[in-house]
Amino acid sequence: MTDGTEDVVGGPANSHHVAAQGDAAPVLVCRGLLKRYDRRVAVDDVGFHILPGERYGLLGPNGAGKTTTISMVCGLLRPDGGDVEVAGTRVDPAATAAKANIGYVPQEIALYPDLTARENLRFFARLYGLRGTARDERVAACLELVGLADRADERVDTYSGGMQRRLNIAAGLLHQPRLLVLDEPTVGVDPQSRNAILESVEALGRSGLAVLYTTHYMEEAQRLCDRIGILDEGKLVAEGTREELVALMGGRDRVRLSADGNLDALATSLAGVEGVEQVSTGDGVIELTVRDARQVLPRVFAGATASGAAVTGVDVVEPDLEAVFLHLTGKALRD
């Protein structure tokens, strides 16, 4: 893997590098993953793959099974059924060969605050067996990749939260893994650090690294991910490119209403309106999934009047990933 620092370009994800790797063997293959906790099935027959250079987004509301799936992918949790292969080697909690091909970056910061960034990376590099010049070169490359080369000799406890998360990613790249697993790497970071993280992930994909990415920010998934899998209640309910997923909406529109009155009562009333397929409330608005907003809106207004509410604003949104997610799970991504 190259360090991928050159030709960093922002903007929407594209699949040119995936197409170029189309005949290559997948780096990650998950087959029929199953995990139970007592009588509850947390992950139910989940399977997907990631090609070299592909950025795969795993999305789902809280409790959908994302963390459990990632734990099985990284060999931290043994599945009750199915299996995981990374770079052709089966992943097992007791085996180390496959784990050597995985770089796992958890949500929690796993750094020593009283050491500098360089000292942290040197320490972790030694754990991976890197020594001497090879270690120092790899540490320097990873610091450059995440944009911290000029702050390398400052203590981590002087870093912002976003800088610490960027260094966390650098630590996961030291051993040059074939698969990088990023679990919500931008939670709670400032906009500048978020953009730096996203640019780094884009560069890593172009360098040929396979990336498994989870996030609660739909705009990140739309920007970064070549393909997306949507988990809900332990099942992979949909998978595909952004265009393929949006096509699942079949011409449905999303309508956002603001109104004066009892929103819960209004939502209940609108659920019975012909052409309204889904209703949710949150942040003082009502969101509807409808077939052909132009035909349905007059009936929506009539239903609002009948329920005693006054509509104060209407926003019609063309189908996007957020609409697809809401349609498939009945929840917003951040719920």
N, C-alpha and C positions, 0 to 999 in steps of 0.2 A: 504494500500500500504506500503510495506517495503521501506527503503531508498535505497536499491539496490546497496550498495557500494561494496559488495563482488563479487568475480568471474567476474571481468570486463575483457573481452577478446576482442581484436581488431580483424580486418579481416572482410571478407564479411559477410553480413547478412545471416541468415538462418531462416528457418520457423519452427524449432522444437517446439517452444513455441506456435506458432499459431496452429499447429496440435493438441497440447495438449489441446488447448482451443476451438477446432473446434465445440463442441456442446454447447458452451456458447453463451448467447445472446450477440449481438453486443453492444459495448459501444456507438458508434455513428452510427446513421442511417440518411442519407440524401435522400429525395425522391423528384424527379422532381423539383429541385430548379430552379427558374426563377427570373431574375431581369432585369428590363428595366430602362434606363436613356433616357427620352424622346422617340425618335424613335429607339434608339440603344439598342439591346438586349445584355447585358453584360454577363449573365449566362443563358443558354438555356437548361432546362430539365436535370440538372445534378443530378445524384444519385450515392451514394456509401455507404459502411459501413466499420467500423473498429472494429475488435474483441479485447477482452482483451489481452494485451501483444503484440499486432500487431503494427508494425511501417509502416504507410502508407504514401508514398510520393506523393505529388500533384505537378506535373511538368507542365510547360507551358511557352511559350515565353512571353515577356512583352505584356500586354494588352489582355492576354488570358482569364482573369476572375478569377485568383487565389485569389487576395486580396478581391474581392467581395464575392467569395465563402466562404473564411475564416470568413469574417465579418458576414455573415449569420449564419455560424456554431456557432460562439461565441455569437450570440444574439446582435451584434452591429448594424445590419442592418436587416430590416424586408423584407423577400422575397415577390415578387409579385405573386409567385405561389410556390407550394410544401411546405415541412416542414422539420424540423430537430428535432431529438430526441437524447438526451444524457442520458444514464443510464435509459432509459425508460420514461423520462420526456421531454415533448415538449419544445423546446427552443423558447423564444419570448423576444423581447427587453424589454417588461414591466414586465417579470417574473424573479424571482431570484433563484428559486429552481433548475432549470437545470443549470444555470450559476455557481452555487456552485460546480458543478461537472467538471468544465472546468478550466484549467490553461492556460491562453493565454500569450505567450511571443512574443511581437511585434518586428519588426525590430529596432524601436527606443529604446534607453536606457531610462528606466523609473525608475531612481534612484535619490536620493538626494546626490549630489557630496560632500557636506560639512559634511556628516555623515559617520561613518565607515560602513563596510559591515554588522557587527552585528547589529548596530543601525538601518540601513535600514530595515533589515529583521524583527527586533523586531517591528518596526513601522507598516510594512505591516501585520505582524502576529496579531497585535491588531485590525487592520481593519477586519480581518477574525474572530475575537472573541476569539483568543487564549490568555491565560493569564498565569502568574506564571510559574511553572515548565514545564507544557505542552508546553508553548510557547518557553521557552529556549531550551528544548530538540529538538523541531522541527527545530528551527533555527540552532542548532548545526548539526543536521542530514543533512539539506540541504546544509550547508556550506561544510560539509565533502563530500557530493555527487559530488559537482562541483569543488572540489579540492582547496577550499579557506580557509580551517580551520586555516591554519597557518598565514593567512593574514587578519583574521576576524576583528581585531581591528585597521586596517589602514583605513584612509579616502578614499572614492571612487575616489576622484579627483587625487589620487596618483596611481590609477590602470591603467594598459594598457587597450586599447579598448577590447581586448580579455577577460581580467579578468572581465571587466564590463558586457560583454555579458554573461559570466558564472554566475555572480551574478544575472543578469536579469532572468536567468532560475531558479535559486534558489528561487527567489521571486514568480515565478509562481507555485512552488511546495509546498509552505508552508501549504496550506489548504488541501493537499492530494487529488488532483482532480482525477477523473476517466479517463479524457481525457486531454492530454497535446498538445497544438497547438503551434508549433514552426515555425515562419515565417522568413525564411532565417537567422538563428541564427549565422552563421559563416561569414557573409559579412564583409570584411575588417579586419579580425583578423589574428594574426600571426599563423604559423603552429603549434606551441606547444599548443596554446589555442584551435585551431580548433580540434586537436586530442583529447584534454581533453573534449571538448563538445561532440564529436562523441562517445567517450567512455561512457560518462554519459548517452547519449540517448540510447545506446545499453543496459546499465545496467537497465534503466528505463523500457524498453520493457521486459527484463527478469523478472522484479519484478511484471509484470502483468498490467502495465499502458499502455493504448492505446495512440498512438502518431500519430498526423497528422503533417507532415513535408514538408515544401517547401524549395527549394534550387535552385540556379543557377549553382551548381556544380554537374555534372553528376556522378563523382566518389563518392560523398557522397550518392547519391541515390542508387548507386550500392552496396555500403558497408552497408548501414543502413536498407534499406526498404525491407520489406517482400513482399509488393505489391505496385504497382505504378499506378496512374491514370494520363493520359496525357490530359490536357486541350488545346484546340485551338479554338479561336474565340468563346469562351463561351460554347463550347460543350466538353463533355468527349468523346474523339475520340478513346481511348483505355484504357484498364485496365487489370492488371494481374501481375503475378510474372515476374521476369527478364526473365526466360526461356520462359514463355508464350509470352511475348512481342517480344523477339528476333525471335520467331517462325513466327511472322507476316511478317518478311522479306522474307520468302519463298525462301531462297537460294540466295538472293541478296547480293552483295558485295559493299563496299564503297571504292572508289578510290580517292586518294588525289594527285593532280598534281601541281607541281611548274613549271613555264614556263617564258621565256623571250618574251615580246611582250604585246599586248593589251589583258588583261585577260578578259575584258567584251566581246570583239569581239570573243575571243576563246570560252568563255562559251556559247555564242549564237550559234556558229558553232557546238559545241559538243552536244547541246540539240537536234540536228537533227540526231545524229548518231544512227543507229540501235542498240538496247540493252541498251542504256542510258535512264534511266527513270527519273532522277532528276539531276539538276545542280545548284550549288550555289557557290558564290565567297566570299572570306573574308580572311583577314590577308595575302594577297599576294598569296593565293593558290586557286585552283578550286577543289571542292568536287563533285564527281559523285556517284550516286547510280545506279548500273548496275546489269544485270543478267549475272552471270558467267564471272568474270573479265578476265579469260584466253582467252575467245573467243572475248570479246569486245575490249580489249586493242589495238590490231592491227588496228582496225577501228578508235579508239580514236587518235592514233598516226598519222594516215593518215589524219584525220580531222584537227589535229593541224598543220600539214605541209601545208595543203591546205589553212588554214587561215593565214599563214605567221608567226606563233608562233613556238618557239623552246622549246620543253619539256625538262626541266633540272632535274626533279626528279619525281619519281612515288612511291607511298606507297599504298599498297592494305591492307585494314583492314577487318577482318572478322566481321560479323554482331554483334553489341553490342547495348546497350541502346541508345548511341548517334546516331547510324545509324538509329535505329527505330524512334527516335524523329525527326530526319531530314526527314525521309521518310514520316512521318505522318503530320508534320507541315510545311515542306519546310524551316525550320529555325533551326539554332543552339540554344541550350538551353539559351545561354547568350545573344542572339539577343534581 
